[in-house]
Amino acid sequence: MDTTLGPPIAEQRPVDAGRAAAPRSGSNVDVARETVDLIRSQNAFAANAAMVRAWDETTGLLVNRTV
């Protein structure tokens, strides 16, 4: 069985050859995902605040009618 390596198929260069590497922050945070999560949380908070406001108005009307 021949285990010697043959000639390379093609010369491979690194994808970013000739460009300086951008500095990395070192964190493992996906900024896009965090932004989407923040927007979803803000929308959920606004919806809950509107529900509490509606509940407050409804119970306030009921209390004022029974008094």
BANURO-101215 format. One line per 3 residues: number of its first residue (from 1); for each residue x, y negated, z of N, C-alpha, C. Coordinates in pm, whole numbers, plus 50000, padded with zeros to 5 digits. Atoms other than C-alpha are relative to their C-alpha. Layout:
N
NUM) X Y Z X Y Z X Y Z; ...
***
This chain:
67
1) 50085 50118 50000 50000 50000 50000 50090 49876 50000; 49918 50121 50013 50150 49665 49893 49940 49889 50085; 50051 50106 49912 50114 49396 50163 50071 49868 49979
4) 49931 50127 50027 50327 49122 50008 49900 49897 49948; 50088 50108 50043 50166 48788 49943 50031 49962 49856; 49983 50043 50137 50112 48680 49586 50017 49849 49995
7) 49987 50146 50013 50147 48327 49449 49872 49930 50047; 50120 50071 49954 49911 48063 49594 49906 49972 49883; 50100 50025 50103 49589 48011 49400 50008 49856 49952
10) 49987 50141 50035 49614 47633 49408 50065 49929 50117; 49940 50079 49893 49811 47377 49602 49889 49927 50074; 50106 50064 49922 49589 47256 49884 50058 49885 50079
13) 49961 50118 49923 49623 46908 50026 49891 49972 50102; 50101 50037 49903 49449 46787 50339 49902 49899 49939; 50104 50087 50054 49124 46604 50268 50033 49853 50019
16) 49973 50140 49971 49241 46281 50430 50147 49964 49977; 49859 50026 50027 49592 46282 50283 50018 49855 49957; 49971 50138 50037 49734 45932 50262 49921 49896 50077
19) 50078 50096 49921 49481 45773 50496 50036 50014 50147; 49973 49997 49856 49542 45679 50854 49877 50054 50072; 50110 49945 49923 49332 45866 51103 49936 49892 50085
22) 50073 50096 49918 49063 45661 51273 50011 50040 50147; 49993 49964 49858 49093 45640 51650 49869 50059 50047; 50119 49935 49946 48852 45857 51841 49978 49954 50143
25) 50030 50044 49866 48675 45760 52156 50026 50110 50103; 49973 49891 49909 48726 46102 52306 49875 50055 50066; 50123 49949 49939 48363 46146 52411 49932 50095 49902
28) 50075 49905 50081 48141 46423 52285 49855 49955 49985; 50135 50055 50009 47839 46196 52247 49965 49977 49854; 50052 50025 50134 47635 46196 51929 49917 49872 50008
31) 50063 50131 49986 47544 45828 51902 49864 49997 49932; 50128 49998 50072 47269 45887 51646 49893 50073 50080; 50096 49922 49920 47102 46153 51862 49960 49922 50125
34) 50031 50078 49880 47125 45933 52173 49909 49882 49967; 50085 50112 50040 46970 45640 51984 49858 50047 49974; 50134 49943 50026 46680 45856 51864 49932 50035 50132
37) 50057 49966 49869 46629 45987 52218 49958 49876 50077; 50033 50125 49932 46633 45631 52354 49870 49941 49944; 50121 50054 50063 46369 45517 52104 49878 50082 50040
40) 50112 49914 49958 46150 45817 52186 49962 49973 50144; 50028 50027 49859 46182 45746 52558 49930 49865 50017; 50064 50132 49993 46093 45380 52506 49855 50007 49954
43) 50137 49986 50050 45786 45476 52303 49913 50075 50099; 50076 49925 49900 45677 45730 52564 49970 49912 50121; 50022 50089 49887 45721 45472 52840 49890 49898 49968
46) 50102 50098 50040 45515 45215 52647 49862 50064 49996; 50129 49930 50005 45239 45472 52588 49948 50027 50141; 50042 49975 49862 45233 45566 52956 49958 49871 50070
49) 50037 50127 49940 45225 45201 53060 49862 49955 49951; 50132 50035 50054 44927 45142 52829 49892 50087 50063; 50097 49912 49936 44751 45443 52979 49972 49957 50144
52) 50018 50045 49861 44810 45320 53334 49920 49869 50003; 50072 50126 50008 44688 44973 53235 49851 50025 49971; 50139 49968 50033 44370 45120 53080 49930 50065 50120
55) 50058 49935 49882 44313 45339 53386 49971 49896 50109; 50018 50106 49900 44360 45037 53613 49879 49913 49967; 50115 50081 50041 44109 44833 53412 49870 50076 50017
58) 50121 49918 49989 43856 45119 53404 49960 50017 50146; 50034 49980 49859 43876 45191 53776 49964 49867 50065; 50034 50131 49947 43868 44819 53850 49857 49962 49966
61) 50138 50028 50041 43544 44783 53653 49902 50085 50080; 50088 49913 49924 43393 45082 53830 49988 49954 50145; 50003 50045 49861 43488 44950 54173 49919 49872 50010
64) 50074 50126 49997 43349 44605 54092 49850 50023 49978; 50141 49972 50023 43017 44756 53974 49935 50062 50122; 50060 49932 49886 42967 44965 54285 49997 49913 50124
67) 49997 50086 49881 43039 44684 54528 49889 49901 49999
***
